[in-house]
Amino acid sequence: MRANVFRLPMQHPGDLSELEGLIAQEMLRADEIIAVIGKTEGNGGVNDFTRGFFTQTLMALLSRHLNEPADSLIRRIPCILSGGTEGVLTPHYVVLSRRGAPLSEPAPSGAFAIGTAMSAPVPAHEIGRAAHVESVSVAVRKAMAQAHIADPDDVHFVQVKCPCVTSARAEAARAAGKTVASADPNRSMALARAAGAFGVALALGEIGASEVSDTALLQNFSVRSDRASISSGVEVEANEVIVLGNSPHWSGDLRIAHRAMSDALDIGAVMQVLSDLDISAAPQVSVQDRSRVQAVFVKCEPDRRGQIRGQRHTMLDDTDINAQRHIRGAVGGLVAGVLGDTRIFVSGGAEHQGPDGGGLIAAIAEKVTSRGGGSSCAL
């Protein structure tokens, strides 16, 4: 089994011309696509409809090529999008595909592996609560099994999209005699992200079941996952899970690595994750090594204590620009400066994802020995 990664630009949230071109040129088969992760130029909030627009366009495209209804495709192919390309960030999407069967005999060293899973729809009254945590945890384990990753230490990045409670969903729950964790959609999104992070941490053994409770979400920030990246939105009703790691049952020229970021200035973590992939930055990645980088994923969060390394920041006090937009622009600029590339997935809302006030970074790159021949494509 072999994974491919295609990092593609978009001119607007409904532009999939690059993907259409790859399929037309037979560089990628539509039936090999198993997941998409992308950045759209919306606001990243509850009413960010660029995410739904992209997803609808993607499913329509795949439906034409696969002769399968879009409603069926959307239930089995995760399309996880983060809105907001502030600062230098470039709107783009990463198409993940696989072909072939698992190796009959494990290889001496692992190669990049992908697994996906979708949970059952999460009822509004369970969103952002312990039951939601368990739902995510079960889905993560299923995705690991699909990726043939047995050891949680071989998992380097778990992208999850969780549903949130809209006003309509809250009203429907009340009519059914249920209560919701929060009827405020923005608060609900944060609670859903927290539940997703707890679920990943539970599945990977980063925390135990005793640490999971309704009251711990958005309260006990010592509970965290250093490999979870959670988004939430109105466009989904179930948990969509993408597990990325390395497995000896996969072949290919790609590997993934990750590091926790202690704060928004942790350039050291960026350098370290690149070093794990045999890429140096002095101070910026060389053009040759830059071509080996296939995708970069970052999670970040404004420090809720209002300081960064002892100095005050005003992100949380700005009523003109949401704090998440501030942090995406700031961290995106830092990481792009090291890479010399603006095609970076940078997502805010990192509650319980990486150190408090920090986050995490993961990168996929070609192995050094694969120069000149790889099976991946970065456009």
HELIX and SHEET records of a PDB file:
HELIX    1   1 SER A   17  ALA A   24  1                                   8    
HELIX    2   2 ALA A   30  GLU A   32  5                                   3    
HELIX    3   3 THR A   50  LEU A   66  1                                  17    
HELIX    4   4 ALA A   70  LEU A   73  1                                   4    
HELIX    5   5 ALA A  124  GLU A  126  5                                   3    
HELIX    6   6 ALA A  130  GLN A  146  1                                  17    
HELIX    7   7 PRO A  152  ASP A  154  5                                   3    
HELIX    8   8 SER A  167  ALA A  175  1                                   9    
HELIX    9   9 PRO A  185  ALA A  203  1                                  19    
HELIX   10  10 ALA A  209  GLU A  211  5                                   3    
HELIX   11  11 ASP A  214  ALA A  216  5                                   3    
HELIX   12  12 ILE A  267  ASP A  276  1                                  10    
HELIX   13  13 VAL A  287  ARG A  290  1                                   4    
HELIX   14  14 MET A  315  ASP A  317  5                                   3    
HELIX   15  15 ALA A  323  LEU A  339  1                                  17    
HELIX   16  16 VAL A  368  SER A  370  5                                   3    
SHEET    1   A 5 CYS A  79  GLY A  83  0                                        
SHEET    2   A 5 ILE A  33  THR A  40  1                                        
SHEET    3   A 5 HIS A  92  ARG A  99 -1                                        
SHEET    4   A 5 ARG A   2  PRO A   9 -1                                        
SHEET    5   A 5 CYS A 377  ALA A 378  1                                        
SHEET    1   B 4 ALA A 111  MET A 118  0                                        
SHEET    2   B 4 GLU A 240  SER A 247 -1                                        
SHEET    3   B 4 VAL A 155  PRO A 163 -1                                        
SHEET    4   B 4 ALA A 228  GLY A 233  1                                        
SHEET    1   C 4 LEU A 254  MET A 261  0                                        
SHEET    2   C 4 GLY A 359  GLU A 366 -1                                        
SHEET    3   C 4 VAL A 293  CYS A 300 -1                                        
SHEET    4   C 4 PHE A 345  SER A 347  1                                        
SHEET    1   D 2 GLN A 307  ILE A 308  0                                        
SHEET    2   D 2 GLN A 311  ARG A 312 -1                                        
END                                                                             
